[in-house]
Amino acid sequence: MPRLSLDTFDERGLKLISLKNPSVTRQLGIVSKRGVPLSPLAEELRKIIVRTFA
């Protein structure tokens, strides 16, 4: 949470802990119709995404 949001935060029953350098991960996927090839432009975008996140 941004620090500014804590100024109006009701802290009753909650404990706030500062995190230093937290890492955030998520799974990404590319969805396409089964049996239908991607357009050339979409395939190029897929390659860029795979190359960037590999």
Residue pairs with C-beta under 8 A, 6 or more apart in sequence:
1 9
6 16
9 16
28 49
28 53
30 46
30 49
32 38
32 42
37 43
38 46
